[in-house]
Amino acid sequence: RGSTTRRAKPRHAADRQKTASPSDIVLMHISSVLADVSVKGDTSRMATRTSAATEVQVASKLFNGFADRTRLAILVELAGGECRVTDLVRTLEGSQGNISGHLGCLKECGLVLDRPEGRQVFYRIACPEVYDVLRSAEALLAVTGQAIELCPNFETKS
C-alpha cells in the first residue's frame, strides 16, 4: 500500500478537538458579557460587539421557546420528571395535537428529549441548563413579578 500513513483517531474525548456550534458561540458571548456586567457594572459593551446582532437573534429564538404559554407549561411539568403526551394533555388541559406540536418544537430546539418505550414515548428536559433558566426565571419573577404582571407591553392571550 505504499508509503501513505494513516493518522489514528484519538481514543479519548479529551484528545479530540471540539468545534464550537453557533449556539455554543452565542452562549460563550452571553456569558462573557454577563461576566463583564457583573464585574464592572458596565453594559455599554453589549451594544458595541460586531456580531451582537446575530448573537441576540439566536438568543431571542431561545427565549421564544420559553415565551409561549403552552411550551413554558410543558417545560415546567417536565421539570418534575418524565411525562407522556397523554399525561401533559391531562395536566395542561390541552389537545393532543397541540401538546404534541409544542413538544416537537421543544425537541427540535434541543430543550426536550424523548425516550420511546414500547408504544409510549416519554419526554424529559434535555439538559440541566433548562432547569437553570426555569429557576432563574422564578427568582427574577420573585423580584419583578408584580411589575411584569401589570406591564401593558406584555399582555398575554387568555
Secondary structure, DSSP 8 states (H G I E B T S, - for coil): -TT-------SSGGGS-----HHHHHHHHHHHHHHHHHHH---HHHHH-TTHHHHHHHHHHHHHHHHSHHHHHHHHHHHTS-EEHHHHHHHHT--HHHHHHHHHHHHHTTSEEEEEETTEEEEEESSHHHHHHHHHHHHHHHHHHHHHHH-GGG----
